Amino acid sequence: MKAIEALAAGRAAIEAIIGKPPEHNTRCAATEAGWELQFETLETRGRLSDNDIFASYVLKLDAQGDLVAYERTRRYARVGSTLAA
């Protein structure tokens, strides 16, 4: 599987899990078992854009592109302060 195919599989998986498309991808790395991807998502839209809450998700895919594991690793406001995961 090529990196672009892994990214497409990861985008589809994260959207299926949280019900929203990811804003952008911040990591795509081949591993011995498949792929590790990280996506940033908009979790909660604030009344002002500075109040938007984003989250980082790490996904692990096997060599065929099937989701093996995922984890929300961080939540943060657009202005940069970290919230509890």
C-alpha positions in Angstrom: 0.0 0.0 0.0 1.3 3.4 -0.9 1.3 6.4 1.5 -1.5 8.2 -0.5 -3.7 5.1 -0.2 -3.0 4.9 3.6 -3.9 8.5 4.0 -7.2 8.0 2.1 -8.0 4.9 4.3 -7.1 6.9 7.4 -9.3 9.9 6.4 -12.3 7.5 5.8 -11.7 5.7 9.1 -11.5 8.9 11.2 -14.6 10.3 9.6 -16.5 7.0 10.3 -15.3 7.1 14.0 -16.0 10.7 14.9 -18.6 11.6 12.2 -16.6 14.6 10.9 -13.8 14.8 8.2 -10.3 15.6 9.5 -9.0 19.1 9.0 -5.5 17.9 8.0 -3.0 15.2 8.3 0.1 15.8 10.4 1.8 12.4 10.3 2.1 9.5 7.9 4.7 6.9 8.6 5.2 3.3 7.4 5.8 0.8 10.2 6.6 -2.9 10.3 2.9 -3.7 10.8 1.5 -1.2 8.3 0.9 2.6 8.8 0.7 5.1 11.6 -1.2 8.3 10.8 -2.1 11.4 12.8 -5.0 13.7 12.0 -6.2 17.0 13.4 -10.0 17.4 13.7 -12.3 20.2 14.6 -14.3 18.7 17.5 -16.3 21.7 18.7 -16.9 24.9 16.8 -17.0 27.9 19.1 -19.1 31.0 18.7 -15.9 32.8 17.9 -13.3 30.9 15.9 -10.7 31.5 18.7 -12.9 29.2 20.8 -12.9 26.2 18.4 -11.7 23.0 20.0 -9.4 20.7 18.0 -8.3 17.2 18.7 -5.3 15.0 17.5 -6.0 11.4 16.7 -3.4 8.7 16.0 -4.5 5.8 13.8 -2.8 2.6 13.2 -3.6 0.7 10.0 -2.4 -2.8 9.0 -0.6 -3.4 5.7 -4.0 -3.7 3.9 -5.2 -0.4 5.2 -7.6 -1.7 7.8 -7.9 0.2 11.0 -6.2 -1.7 13.9 -6.3 1.0 16.6 -7.0 4.7 17.2 -6.5 7.1 20.0 -7.3 10.7 20.7 -4.0 12.0 22.0 -4.7 15.7 22.5 -7.5 18.3 22.7 -6.7 22.0 22.4 -8.2 25.4 21.7 -7.4 27.2 18.5 -5.4 29.7 20.5 -3.1 27.0 21.6 -3.9 26.0 25.2 -4.0 22.3 25.8 -7.1 20.7 27.3 -7.4 17.3 28.9 -7.4 14.4 26.4 
